[in-house]
Amino acid sequence: MKRRTLPTAAAFAAATALLLTACGGGDDPADNDKVVGASRQPEEPTKSAEPGAPQEGKPDGVDLSLPKDVNLVFDWDEPENENEAAAMNDAANFFRAIYRGVDKRTAKDAGVVAYATGEGLHYAQTQVNAWIDGGWTATGTLRHYDATTRSAGDGTSVEVAFCADSGKFFGKEVKTGKVLTTKPSIEDFDYYKLIMVKLPTSDTLWQASKVFVETKAAKCQ
């Protein structure tokens, strides 16, 4: 996941490259996606986005509520296929869990563990820890859109692909409250592919097992 809020210091650039490295391999259709790192020049803070409503937990009791100034928008239509719809819903919960972990300052938050497994869990925890290590939390609106789904033949995994626009989503220094904004650019747009797998012991829970990211995605503009 792209971190638009990182300063241009070398350590920050390295953290960005780490965050944007795809976790995955094997025979999934998204395996050949090229992933590159990027860093952005911060500018003076602007007015933050309108508050977003907290997200509700799942039936298993996992809390995915977020701060009022963090608004994750999932602007997509639910597929007719029941498994694909459930996988898409939990792909959204995967990102909610990441930003709840950022807010709570822990990569071991229940949501992160619930909605990720294997390489997807490693990806999520790397994301959260990078925010924590940098001393940042998140603020603003992160929009996800143009989603597609594709099921594996055996019905145990679903690829969920979508665009993300972080043009109004920023980092905020925990100690000072300073919002680190950036100028609009192609770096605001990413294209994701998540491989979602059904939890063997649940009929409803899907977990992100692999995450692939194409940065500077012109097709998402």
QUICORPE-V353682 format. One record per backbone hydrogen bond with DSSP energy under -1.0 kcal/mol. NH is the residue of the N-H (numbers start at 1). CO is the residue of the C=O. E is the energy in kcal/mol with one decimal. If there is no record, write none. Layout:
BEGIN
nh = [NH | NH]
co = [CO | CO]
e = [E | E]
END
This chain:
BEGIN
nh = [6 | 13 | 14 | 15 | 16 | 17 | 18 | 19 | 20 | 21 | 23 | 31 | 33 | 43 | 52 | 61 | 70 | 71 | 73 | 75 | 76 | 85 | 86 | 87 | 88 | 89 | 90 | 91 | 92 | 93 | 94 | 95 | 96 | 97 | 98 | 99 | 100 | 101 | 102 | 103 | 104 | 106 | 113 | 114 | 115 | 117 | 120 | 120 | 122 | 123 | 124 | 125 | 126 | 127 | 128 | 129 | 130 | 131 | 132 | 133 | 134 | 135 | 136 | 137 | 139 | 140 | 141 | 142 | 143 | 144 | 145 | 148 | 150 | 152 | 155 | 158 | 159 | 160 | 161 | 162 | 163 | 164 | 165 | 166 | 169 | 170 | 172 | 173 | 174 | 177 | 180 | 188 | 189 | 190 | 191 | 192 | 193 | 194 | 195 | 196 | 197 | 198 | 199 | 202 | 207 | 208 | 209 | 210 | 211 | 212 | 214 | 217 | 218 | 220 | 221]
co = [3 | 9 | 10 | 11 | 12 | 13 | 14 | 15 | 16 | 18 | 211 | 28 | 30 | 181 | 68 | 58 | 67 | 140 | 142 | 144 | 74 | 81 | 82 | 83 | 84 | 85 | 86 | 87 | 88 | 89 | 90 | 91 | 92 | 93 | 94 | 95 | 96 | 97 | 98 | 99 | 100 | 101 | 109 | 110 | 111 | 208 | 117 | 209 | 118 | 119 | 120 | 121 | 122 | 123 | 124 | 125 | 126 | 127 | 128 | 129 | 130 | 132 | 131 | 172 | 170 | 69 | 168 | 71 | 165 | 73 | 163 | 161 | 159 | 157 | 152 | 196 | 150 | 194 | 148 | 192 | 145 | 190 | 143 | 188 | 166 | 139 | 137 | 178 | 135 | 173 | 171 | 185 | 186 | 164 | 214 | 162 | 212 | 160 | 210 | 158 | 207 | 156 | 205 | 199 | 197 | 115 | 195 | 195 | 23 | 193 | 191 | 189 | 216 | 217 | 218]
e = [-1.1 | -2.3 | -2.3 | -1.9 | -2.1 | -2.2 | -2.0 | -2.3 | -1.8 | -1.3 | -1.9 | -1.8 | -1.7 | -2.4 | -2.5 | -2.3 | -1.8 | -2.8 | -2.5 | -3.0 | -1.5 | -2.4 | -2.1 | -2.6 | -2.4 | -2.2 | -2.1 | -1.6 | -1.7 | -1.7 | -1.8 | -1.3 | -2.1 | -2.7 | -1.6 | -2.1 | -1.9 | -2.3 | -2.0 | -2.0 | -2.8 | -2.1 | -1.7 | -2.1 | -2.3 | -2.3 | -1.7 | -1.2 | -1.9 | -2.4 | -2.4 | -2.6 | -2.2 | -2.3 | -2.5 | -2.5 | -1.9 | -1.7 | -2.2 | -3.2 | -1.8 | -1.0 | -2.4 | -2.7 | -2.3 | -3.3 | -2.3 | -2.4 | -2.0 | -2.6 | -2.0 | -2.6 | -1.7 | -2.7 | -1.5 | -2.6 | -3.2 | -2.8 | -2.5 | -2.0 | -2.9 | -2.3 | -2.8 | -2.7 | -1.8 | -3.1 | -2.8 | -2.7 | -2.8 | -2.5 | -2.9 | -1.9 | -1.8 | -2.1 | -2.4 | -3.1 | -2.1 | -2.8 | -2.1 | -3.2 | -2.9 | -1.8 | -2.7 | -2.2 | -3.1 | -2.4 | -3.4 | -1.0 | -1.4 | -2.2 | -3.0 | -2.3 | -1.1 | -1.7 | -1.7]
END
